[in-house]
């Protein structure tokens, strides 16, 4: 009988670990090839992992809520055969390490013991947290007393940094190497080490609840969104430019063709793919909008991958990505938009579906909002918010003279990173998007 090692696969760029959230098979159960075996959660998406072999599950090396690294063996399946056929080991590139300055902790007395990395505890600690605790000389009791912000109260790297920073503010600083993945969606705002007392001393307020108040714990996704938004505002100086666009021709054209399109393609024709088509055209005109910043380097993206912010039934937000949007016509964009939106609502997105975005669009008009000031989706440098389409009185110019008429108009709100996108570029780009919308061909075929 052969034993097959099931390893945690690579699930997208910058994803190096996953939390086991639920085993779908128990020890002794029969498992078929490609049958869902385990549910995992990364910092980007929840996902079911299919079995890579048929057989009987004989061992689970990670239990629920434990964290596995990409390439780790998480289960073993016994199959019929004379020789073992293990899955080749995945080579993982080492992550770059950032040196984060953390105040030196008090020296332990002889009676205290440093953290035992093999301690048995009802509370799970990741290898990184244990490593930091060991380097800083935290006792087991001290570690157990730290309030964790992770799933089920798990202590995270940021919890450790915050605790150690407050532990002995009068002590001297020493360097602790902390693993950091730059593009990880859950990266919190970096610790300021420049010596700027104003920014380095910023702390969240402690809020005291009043009698009768309801306290609601953030779910895992909301925590990740919160960290990502704070990080983006910390990294990028945001500027927002606004343009009003007349989309009367688009509204009339869509009303004319949407029923026949639905009958022919079985798809709803929404405004979103029409707007994305205009955005892609404008990116081709202004390619320096389609960039990222790495230190003092500007990375000019070859591909145009449009992320579209999508609201989930839980109230959270996720951003699936239309890859190579510039290579799709309006029909192709429509099918991509509908497929990604449906998969997002049904929690069926794959890790690669939310990777690699180079520019993001968010439709605040869906909620009846006229305009918004969106936060940049790092590591991108710009994001466009689409406001609600409204009937408004407008001055219409004709060769015979001007008159007042009813037009369909909307606001476009363009937020951009002022480190690399100046007002001229940011403003010209959103104006160009509006121009493409206003020049829409009412005889367009789809």
N, C-alpha and C positions, 0 to 999 in steps of 0.2 A: 504494500500500500504506500503510495507516494504522499508526501506532505507539501502542500503549496503555501508559501508565505504570501500573505496579502499585505501590501505596503500602502501607506498613505501617499496617494499620488500628488504630483505637482498640480495646483489648482489655480494657476494664474500668476502673473508677474507680481512680485513683492509678497506673495502669500507663502509663509514658511512654516506655519503651524495651523492646527485645527483642534477644536474642542469636540470630543465625542459627546453628542447630545442624546443619542438613543441607539441601542442595538436592536436591529430588526429581526435577528436570529439568535437563538439561544444555543448553548453548548449541546451538541447531539442532533441539532436540526439539519435536515438536508437542504443544501443550497444549490441552485441552478446557476449556470453561467449567465452573467449580466442581470441576475436577480438582485434587487436592492438588499444590501447587507447591513449597512450602518448609516446613521444620519450624523453629519458633522456640521459644525459652524465655524466659519472663519471670520476675520474682521470685515469681510466684504459681503458674504452671502452664506445662507444655509443651503445644504445640499445632501442628496442621497448618493452614496457610493455603491456602485454595482459590484457584485462578486466577479473576480477574474478567473474563476474556475468552478466546476461542478463537483460536488462531494458533500462531506459532512463537516460541519464546524466543530473542531475539537479543542480549540484554544482561543481565548480572547485576551490579548496582552494589554489592553487599555479598557478601563471601565468608564461608565457614564461620568461626564464632567471632567475627565482627565484630558490633558493636552498632549497631543502627539505632534512630532516634527515631520515635515515632508520627508519621505523615505523610510520612516520607522515601520517595522513590522507590527501591524495592529491585530492580526488574526492569523490562524493557521487552519487550512482546510485539508482534510484527508480525502484523497481520490484513489480510484482503482488504478493500479499500476505497480511496476516493480522498482522503479527508481524515482527519486524525488526530482522535482522540477521547479526549484525556487525561482521566484521572479527576480530578475537582475536588480542588484542594488542601484538605487538612483543616486547619482553624485550631485550633491548640493553645494553651490558656490558659497563660500563664507561671506557673511554679511559684514559690511563695513562697520566699525565701531566708532562711536562718538564718545569723547571724554566729557563727562558732565561733572561739574564741580559741586560737591556736596560737603557740607560742614563735617569736620571730624567728630566722631562720636566719643562719648566718655569711655575711658579705659575700663574694662571689666575687672572686677576684683578677682582674687585667686579662687574664690568660692564659686564664681560664675563660670559657665562653660560656653564656648562658642557653639554656633548652630551645628547640630549634627545633620549632615546632608541626607542621612538615611533614616531620619526620625520617623516614627510611626505616629501619625496624627489623624484625627477625623477631618482635619481641614487640609485641602490640597494646596501645595505651593509649587509653582513652576520652577524649573531649574534656574532660570534667570533670577527670580526672587530669592531663591536659596543662596545663589552665588553672591548677590548683593549683601544679604544678611550675614553671610560668613565673612566677607571682606570687611564689613563694618562692625563685626563683633557683637551682633545682636544675640541676646540669649533667646532660648526657645520661648520662655514666658513672654518676653517683650514682643517677639514676632506674633505670637498668638493674640496679643492685645491690639494689633493694628487693624483698624476698620478697613475692609476691602471694598472697592467700588466695582469689582468684576462680577461675573456671573455667579449667583448664589453667594455673594460676599467674598469672592476670591480676591486675594491681594495681588495687585498688579504692579508693574514697574513704576508707574506714576505714583501709586500709593506709597511705595518705598521712598521715592525721591522726596515727596511731600513730607513724609514722616521724618526722614533724616535731616531735611532742611530745617525743620522746626525743633529738632531734638536738642541741638546745642548751638544756637545762633551765635554765641559768643566765642565758639571754638574756631580754630584755624581750619582751613579747607584742605582736603586731600582729594585726589582724583580717583574716581571709580569708573571702570570701563563698563558701559551699559550698551547692550546690543540694541541697534536702532536700524530700522528699515525706512529709508527716506520717503518712499512713495506709499507707505502703508496707509490705508484710509483712516485708521483709528489713531494715527500719530497725534499726540497732544501737543499743545503749544510748547516749543522748546524752552528749556531753562535758560535764562539770560545769564551769561557769564562775562559780559563786557564790563561789569562793575557799575553799570548805570543803576543807581540806588532806587530811582523812581520805578523803572520797569521791573527790576528784580524783586521788589518788595510788594508787588501787587498780589493780593490774596482774595479769594472768594469770601464774601461776607458770611458770617454764621447767622442763620435765620432761626429764630425761636418760634415754634408754632404756638398758636393760641388754642384755648379750649374749644373743641368742636371742629377744628381744622382737620381735614383729611390728608394724610401723608401717603403719597403714591410713589413707589419705587420705580425709577426709570427701567425700562426693559433694555436688553443688551443692545439692540439696534439704536435706540434713542441715545444711549450713552456714547456710542460710536459717532453718531451724527453730531452730538454736542461737542465732542472733542475735535472732530474734523472742522467744524465751523469756527471754533475758537482759534484753532491753529491757522486757518486761512486768514482770519482778520489780523492775527499777529504777524504773519509772514508778509502779506501783501497790503500796501496802502491802496485802499479801494477808492475809485472815482466812478461816478455814474452819470452817463449822458442820456438825454431823453429826446425822442423824435415821435411826432404823430404822423401816422400813415393812413392814407385813404385807401381802404380795401373794398370799396363798393363793387368793383369789377369782379374781384375774387368771390365775394358773397353771391353775386348773381350767377356767376359761372358754376359754382359748386351746387347751388340750388337747381340748376338746369341739368346737371349730369349725375348727381349723386344716386338717384334712383336707378337709372340704367346701369351705372357702375356696380351698384350692389347686386343687381340681378345677374350681371355678367360674371363678376368676380367673386361674389359672395362675401365682399368686404365693405365695411363702412368707409366712406371717404370723408375724413375730418380735415380741419384746417392745418393741423400740425405738419403733415408732410409738405404742404404747400409752403409753409413758412420755412421749413428746413431746406427746401430747394432754393429759396432766396438767400438763406444764410450761407449755403455752400457756394453759391455764385459770388457772394461778397467776399468770402474767405479767399477764393481764387484771385480776386482783385487786390485784396490786402492780406497777403500770406503771413505778415508779421503778427497777425492776430492769432495765428495757429502755431503758437510757440509755447515752450516751457522754460523755466529759469532753474539752473543748477549752479549755485554759487555765483560767480561772475560770468558764467557762460549762458548764452541763449541757445536753446535747442529748437531749431526750426523744423517742424514736423513735415514729413513727406506725405503721410496719409491724412485724410480729413475724416475723422471719426467723431460723429456728433452724439453726445450724450443727451438724453431727454429725461428730465426729472419727472418721476412718476409717483403719485401718491398711492400708498398701500391702504387696504381696509383698516389696518391697525392705526392709521394716522401718521405712520412714519413715511419716510421718503427714500426712494432708491433711484439710481441713475443708470438704466441700461443704455448700451452704446450701439449705434448704427455704424458698422465698420465700412470704410471706403464709401461714404455717402456720395462722394462726387462721381462715383461710377454707376449710380442708380438713377433711373428716370423717375418721374412722379409715381408711376404705377409701382415700381420697385420700392420706393420710399414708403408708400402707403402700406404695403404688405409688411415691411419691416417694422414700421411704427406699431401696427396693430398686433403683430406677433409678440413683440417685446412687451407691450403694455399688458396684453392678456397673460403672458407668462409671469410678469411681475405681480399681478393681482392674484394669480393662482399659486404663487411661491414656487414656480418652476424654472426660474432663471438659473442658468449655469454660471460658474465663476467667470468664464470667458465672456459672458454677455455683459458684464459690468467692468471690463478691463479695457484700457487703451484709449479712453476718450481724449480728444484734443480740444474740444469746444463743447459747451453745454448750453442748452436752451430749457427754460422753465416757463410753463404756461400758467401764470397767476390769474389770467382771465377766466380759467375754469371755475374759480371760486367767486367770480363776480368782481374781482379787483381791477381797478382801472390801470394801475401801474405798481411796480415794486422796486426794491433795491436789492437785487439778489447778491448772495455771497459767492465768491469765486470758488469753483470746485478744483482744488489743488490736485495735481501740479499744473493745471491750466492757468491761463492769464486773463480769461474773459468769460463772461456769461451773459446771455440775453434773456430778459423777462418779457413775455408777451402779455399785454393787457387785454381786457375784455373788449370785444367789438361792440360799438354803440352807434345808434342812429343819432346824429347831431346836425344842427343847422350849419351850413358852410357857404362861403362865398364861392360861386362857380363862375369862372372867367370864360367868356365866349367872344368871338369876333364882333358880335352884335352888342356886347356889353356884359356887365356883371349882374348876377342875380343870386338870391338866396335859395338854396335847395337843401334837401335832406341827403346826407351822405353817411356811409358806414365807415367809422374811423376807429383806430386803436392806437395806444401808446406802446412804444418799444423802449425798454429800459436796459441800457448796456453798462454793466459794471466791468471794470478792467483794472489790471495791476499797473499802478502808475510808475513802478520801477522800470518797466520796459515798454509800456503803452502810454504815450502822451495823449493829451486831450485832442490834438489834431487827428491822430490815427483812430482813437476810440470813437470820436464824434463822426469822422468821415465813414467809418465802417458801418455804424448803425444807420446813418443817412443812406448809404448805398443799399442796405437791406430794404429800407422803406421805398427807395426808388424802384427796386425790382418788384416789390409787391404792387406798387401803384401802376407799373407798366405791364402788369400781367395780361397775357393774351387771352381775350375772351373767346377766341376760336380754338383754343388749345385742345388737342386730342389726348385722351388718356385710355 
